[in-house]
């Protein structure tokens, strides 16, 4: 039988998930800007 997570553990889990999502979005923007820059240099 597993104990339900404490509110603090639950909060930490939510924050970690949000941080991971934010990191993915920022990395996506960085890759997008990189490809846009490469495309502009070819013209």
Backbone bond lengths (Angstrom), bond angles and torsions (degrees), N, CA, C in turn:
res aa  C-N    CA-C-N  psi(-1)  N-CA   C-N-CA  omega(-1)  CA-C   N-CA-C  phi
1 X - - - 1.469 - - 1.521 109.12 -
2 X 1.322 114.81 130.93 1.460 119.58 -176.59 1.517 110.47 -104.61
3 X 1.319 115.98 137.32 1.460 120.33 178.12 1.526 109.59 -74.33
4 X 1.325 117.89 145.07 1.464 118.86 175.87 1.524 109.74 -66.20
5 X 1.328 117.59 146.62 1.475 118.95 -178.18 1.523 110.93 -64.76
6 X 1.315 115.39 144.26 1.461 119.70 177.84 1.531 108.73 -68.84
7 X 1.324 117.47 158.06 1.480 118.98 179.22 1.527 112.78 -56.34
8 X 1.330 116.67 -34.79 1.476 119.92 179.82 1.527 110.80 -67.51
9 X 1.339 117.49 -43.01 1.469 120.54 177.89 1.523 110.78 -63.52
10 X 1.334 115.57 -40.81 1.467 120.30 179.43 1.531 110.12 -62.97
11 X 1.336 116.07 -41.96 1.470 120.97 -179.98 1.537 110.44 -63.24
12 X 1.323 115.94 -43.35 1.466 120.15 178.61 1.529 110.86 -61.66
13 X 1.340 116.69 -40.61 1.464 120.79 -179.83 1.524 110.91 -63.98
14 X 1.333 116.54 -41.98 1.465 120.67 179.25 1.529 110.39 -65.21
15 X 1.334 116.12 -42.80 1.475 120.12 -179.78 1.535 110.39 -63.54
16 X 1.342 116.51 -42.32 1.478 119.03 178.40 1.525 110.97 -61.16
17 X 1.317 116.78 -42.30 1.464 120.26 178.60 1.515 111.57 -63.11
18 X 1.325 116.83 -42.01 1.463 121.01 179.55 1.533 110.07 -65.73
19 X 1.338 116.90 -42.16 1.467 120.13 178.98 1.527 111.09 -62.07
20 X 1.332 116.58 -39.90 1.460 120.70 179.64 1.529 110.15 -64.85
21 X 1.328 116.85 -42.82 1.466 121.10 179.17 1.528 110.06 -63.98
22 X 1.317 116.85 -42.61 1.465 121.14 -179.93 1.533 110.37 -64.65
23 X 1.314 117.26 -40.61 1.468 121.01 178.14 1.526 110.57 -62.43
24 X 1.336 117.29 -41.01 1.465 120.53 178.46 1.525 111.34 -64.19
25 X 1.324 117.10 -41.70 1.468 120.94 178.48 1.522 110.29 -63.14
26 X 1.322 117.11 -46.06 1.476 120.27 179.83 1.525 111.26 -63.45
27 X 1.321 117.65 -41.23 1.462 121.01 177.68 1.528 109.96 -64.05
28 X 1.329 116.78 -39.10 1.466 120.63 177.34 1.519 111.57 -61.13
29 X 1.341 116.97 -43.85 1.461 120.16 177.84 1.527 111.04 -63.59
30 X 1.330 117.37 -40.57 1.463 120.82 179.68 1.531 110.27 -61.22
31 X 1.335 117.02 -44.61 1.469 121.36 179.09 1.529 110.03 -64.58
32 X 1.328 116.57 -42.19 1.465 121.07 178.91 1.523 111.07 -59.74
33 X 1.343 117.19 -48.89 1.462 120.41 178.70 1.529 111.14 -62.28
34 X 1.315 116.95 -37.55 1.457 120.68 178.51 1.526 110.48 -60.07
35 X 1.344 117.04 -48.78 1.463 119.92 -178.74 1.518 112.11 -68.56
36 X 1.327 117.45 -35.46 1.470 119.96 176.54 1.530 109.88 -63.20
37 X 1.328 116.68 -42.71 1.462 120.89 179.29 1.529 110.86 -62.72
38 X 1.316 117.55 -44.86 1.472 121.59 177.95 1.530 110.16 -60.38
39 X 1.325 116.92 -44.06 1.459 120.84 -179.03 1.525 111.07 -63.77
40 X 1.324 117.63 -39.26 1.475 121.04 179.82 1.529 110.84 -68.26
41 X 1.328 117.82 -34.75 1.464 120.24 -178.99 1.524 111.56 -69.54
42 X 1.327 117.64 -25.57 1.461 120.63 -178.26 1.529 112.11 -76.67
43 X 1.326 118.43 -17.06 1.467 120.58 -179.48 1.503 111.68 -85.89
